[in-house]
Amino acid sequence: MRKGTDLQHLWRDHVDERLALEAREFTREHVAPVADALDRDDRYPLNLVRLTADRGWNSMTLDPRYGGEGRPMTELLAVLEELSVASAILGISLITIFQSQRCIELYGEESLKERYLPRYAGGLPASFALTEDGHGSDIRTLDTKAHRTDKGWVLNGEKAFITSGAAAELFVVLAETDVGVSTFAVTKDTPGVSSYQGHEAETFGLRNGPHVNLVLEDVEVPADHLIGTEGRGLKQVMVTLANSRTLAAGISLGIARAAFEGALKYVDTRSAFGTKVLDFQGIQWYFAELAAQIDATRLLTYEAARDLDAGRDIARSSSSAKLLAASLATKVASTAVQVCGAHGTRETQPFGRYLRDAKAYEVAGGSAEVLKNTVAKSLVKAVRVEDR
Ligand SMILES: Cc1cc2nc3c(=O)[nH]c(=O)nc-3n(C[C@H](O)[C@H](O)[C@H](O)COP(=O)(O)OP(=O)(O)OC[C@H]3O[C@@H](n4cnc5c(N)ncnc54)[C@H](O)[C@@H]3O)c2cc1C
C-alpha cells in the first residue's frame, strides 16, 4: 500500500520512491499548513529553509568536500517538485540558493568555495542578482560596474527584482568590468551593501518577501570574490541558469499537479444536472488532456536533469523543459479555476495562488521568448553543422 496524498498514484516517481515519500510527508507536515499565509504576507520562509537544510536538501547536489550530499540533480528535482505542490514560494527560495551555490561551485576559486559553500548546509539564504531596472533579458552590458584595485574589487550599482533578497546573506552579483560582465560573491554585511523594497517591489506571484533592489555603494570585496575569469560572467550565468531551469520546470510541475489534483477532487464532490461534475465527458476530457501533458512534461524535465547528471549539454533540454512546464502550469491552473466554477475563484481556495505563481514563472528565470531563442539557437547550429 503506497503512502502519500490520495492522488499520488497518478504520477510516476522518477527517482527512489523513498525520497519522494520523504519530501511528500515533509510537505504535508510543514509546508502545506503555511503556504497560503506565506503568499498572503509576502514573507520569506526562513523557518522552512532551515528545516530543508536539516534534511540536506539545500546542498543536496553539492560536493561532499564542501558539506554537500553529492546527490544527482534528478533527486533535487524530485524534492523541489514535491515541495512546490504545496508552495512554489519555498521552491523558488531553494532555487536561488541553488543558483548562487552552483555558480560558486562551478567557477569559484578554492578559497572562495571553502569560505562559503559549507554554509549552505546550515541553511544560508542566498540570491542570484542579475537583473537591473534597465537590463532584464539582455544582460550583456550592465549599469552595475566593478573595477580592480590593489586589494581586490570595488562594486557600484543597483540590481532589481532580486528574489530571496529580503533574507539573503550572500548574493552572487553580475557586474560589468573593463572586459565584459563578471560574477562576484558579495555578503550582505559588507560595508556599502544595502537593499530596499521599492514601491513596485511586490509581484502578484512567487512572493517570497518582496523582491528587493540591491544597492552597492563602493563595495570592496577581496580578489577571490571575483567568481572565475573576469569577463566570462555571461557564460557562467547561462550555464548556471541552464542547470537551474530543470528545477524551475519541477516547480512549475508542482504547481500544475496541485491545481490538477485540487480541481479533480472538487469536481468529484460537486453536482450539477443530477450528476457529479466529474461525470460530464466534457469535464473529463480537460483532465485527460492535462494529465497527458503533465506526464509528458515530467518525462522531458527528468530527462533534462538526467542529461545534466550525465554531463551532457543541457542548454536545449532544460530550456524546453522550463518552457513547456511553465506554460502548462498556467494552463492547468486556469483550467482548474474554470472547472471549479465560482468555487475556483474563492480567495479561501489556493487556485488563484497557483495561477499567479504559474504565470510569474513564465517570466522569471528566463522568459518564454528567451527560452525559445535558446532552443532555436541549438536547432540552427545543428542544421548548419549537418550541412557542412
Ligand atoms: C517573480 C520574479 C522573480 C525574479 N527574480 C529574479 C532574481 O532573483 N534575480 C534576477 O536577477 N532577476 C529576477 N527577475 C527578473 C527576471 O529575470 C526578468 O524579469 C527577466 O529576465 C525578463 O526581463 P524583463 O522583465 O526586464 O523583460 P524585458 O527584457 O524587458 O523583456 C520584455 C519582453 O520582451 C521579450 N524579449 C526580450 N528579449 C527578447 C528577444 N531577444 N526575443 C524575443 N523576445 C524578447 C521578453 O521575453 C518579454 O516578453 C525576476 C522576475 C520575476 C517576475
The ligand as an SDF file (V2000), in Angstrom:
LIG
                    3D

 53 58  0  0  0  0  0  0  0  0999 V2000
    8.7880   36.8010   -9.9190 C   0  0  0  0  0  0  0  0  0  0  0  0
   10.0940   37.2420  -10.4880 C   0  0  0  0  0  0  0  0  0  0  0  0
   11.2840   36.9060   -9.8350 C   0  0  0  0  0  0  0  0  0  0  0  0
   12.5080   37.3320  -10.3510 C   0  0  0  0  0  0  0  0  0  0  0  0
   13.6680   37.0220   -9.6640 N   0  0  0  0  0  0  0  0  0  0  0  0
   14.8640   37.4650  -10.1280 C   0  0  0  0  0  0  0  0  0  0  0  0
   16.0780   37.1860   -9.4030 C   0  0  0  0  0  0  0  0  0  0  0  0
   16.0840   36.5250   -8.3720 O   0  0  0  0  0  0  0  0  0  0  0  0
   17.2540   37.6590   -9.9090 N   0  0  0  0  0  0  0  0  0  0  0  0
   17.3110   38.3750  -11.0610 C   0  0  0  0  0  0  0  0  0  0  0  0
   18.4030   38.7610  -11.4670 O   0  0  0  0  0  0  0  0  0  0  0  0
   16.1670   38.6620  -11.7580 N   0  0  0  0  0  0  0  0  0  0  0  0
   14.9570   38.2290  -11.3100 C   0  0  0  0  0  0  0  0  0  0  0  0
   13.7940   38.5090  -12.0020 N   0  0  0  0  0  0  0  0  0  0  0  0
   13.8730   39.2880  -13.2190 C   0  0  0  0  0  0  0  0  0  0  0  0
   13.7400   38.3860  -14.4350 C   0  0  0  0  0  0  0  0  0  0  0  0
   14.9130   37.6420  -14.6120 O   0  0  0  0  0  0  0  0  0  0  0  0
   13.4320   39.2950  -15.6360 C   0  0  0  0  0  0  0  0  0  0  0  0
   12.1160   39.7820  -15.4280 O   0  0  0  0  0  0  0  0  0  0  0  0
   13.5110   38.5420  -16.9460 C   0  0  0  0  0  0  0  0  0  0  0  0
   14.8510   38.2540  -17.2400 O   0  0  0  0  0  0  0  0  0  0  0  0
   12.9060   39.3540  -18.0950 C   0  0  0  0  0  0  0  0  0  0  0  0
   13.4340   40.6360  -18.0980 O   0  0  0  0  0  0  0  0  0  0  0  0
   12.4650   41.9090  -18.1420 P   0  0  0  0  0  0  0  0  0  0  0  0
   11.3910   41.7170  -17.1550 O   0  0  0  0  0  0  0  0  0  0  0  0
   13.3240   43.1200  -17.9880 O   0  0  0  0  0  0  0  0  0  0  0  0
   11.8220   41.8810  -19.5640 O   0  0  0  0  0  0  0  0  0  0  0  0
   12.4400   42.5210  -20.8870 P   0  0  0  0  0  0  0  0  0  0  0  0
   13.8360   42.0480  -21.0720 O   0  0  0  0  0  0  0  0  0  0  0  0
   12.1970   43.9750  -20.8610 O   0  0  0  0  0  0  0  0  0  0  0  0
   11.5230   41.8410  -21.9820 O   0  0  0  0  0  0  0  0  0  0  0  0
   10.1940   42.2740  -22.2630 C   0  0  0  0  0  0  0  0  0  0  0  0
    9.5420   41.2570  -23.2020 C   0  0  0  0  0  0  0  0  0  0  0  0
   10.3430   41.1350  -24.3800 O   0  0  0  0  0  0  0  0  0  0  0  0
   10.7110   39.7850  -24.5580 C   0  0  0  0  0  0  0  0  0  0  0  0
   12.0600   39.7240  -25.1580 N   0  0  0  0  0  0  0  0  0  0  0  0
   13.2070   40.2540  -24.6660 C   0  0  0  0  0  0  0  0  0  0  0  0
   14.2350   39.9310  -25.4650 N   0  0  0  0  0  0  0  0  0  0  0  0
   13.7320   39.1990  -26.4800 C   0  0  0  0  0  0  0  0  0  0  0  0
   14.2900   38.5830  -27.6300 C   0  0  0  0  0  0  0  0  0  0  0  0
   15.6020   38.6330  -27.8860 N   0  0  0  0  0  0  0  0  0  0  0  0
   13.4630   37.9080  -28.4730 N   0  0  0  0  0  0  0  0  0  0  0  0
   12.1440   37.8350  -28.2190 C   0  0  0  0  0  0  0  0  0  0  0  0
   11.5460   38.4000  -27.1530 N   0  0  0  0  0  0  0  0  0  0  0  0
   12.3330   39.0760  -26.2810 C   0  0  0  0  0  0  0  0  0  0  0  0
   10.6850   39.1700  -23.1680 C   0  0  0  0  0  0  0  0  0  0  0  0
   10.5740   37.7790  -23.2140 O   0  0  0  0  0  0  0  0  0  0  0  0
    9.4770   39.8480  -22.5770 C   0  0  0  0  0  0  0  0  0  0  0  0
    8.3090   39.2000  -23.0210 O   0  0  0  0  0  0  0  0  0  0  0  0
   12.5590   38.0860  -11.5390 C   0  0  0  0  0  0  0  0  0  0  0  0
   11.3570   38.3890  -12.2050 C   0  0  0  0  0  0  0  0  0  0  0  0
   10.1520   37.9740  -11.6950 C   0  0  0  0  0  0  0  0  0  0  0  0
    8.8870   38.3010  -12.4210 C   0  0  0  0  0  0  0  0  0  0  0  0
  1  2  1  0
  2  3  1  0
  2 52  2  0
  3  4  2  0
  4  5  1  0
  4 50  1  0
  5  6  2  0
  6  7  1  0
  6 13  1  0
  7  8  2  0
  7  9  1  0
  9 10  1  0
 10 11  2  0
 10 12  1  0
 12 13  2  0
 13 14  1  0
 14 15  1  0
 14 50  1  0
 15 16  1  0
 16 17  1  0
 16 18  1  0
 18 19  1  0
 18 20  1  0
 20 21  1  0
 20 22  1  0
 22 23  1  0
 23 24  1  0
 24 25  2  0
 24 26  1  0
 24 27  1  0
 27 28  1  0
 28 29  2  0
 28 30  1  0
 28 31  1  0
 31 32  1  0
 32 33  1  0
 33 34  1  0
 33 48  1  0
 34 35  1  0
 35 36  1  0
 35 46  1  0
 36 37  1  0
 36 45  1  0
 37 38  2  0
 38 39  1  0
 39 40  1  0
 39 45  2  0
 40 41  1  0
 40 42  2  0
 42 43  1  0
 43 44  2  0
 44 45  1  0
 46 47  1  0
 46 48  1  0
 48 49  1  0
 50 51  2  0
 51 52  1  0
 52 53  1  0
M  END
$$$$
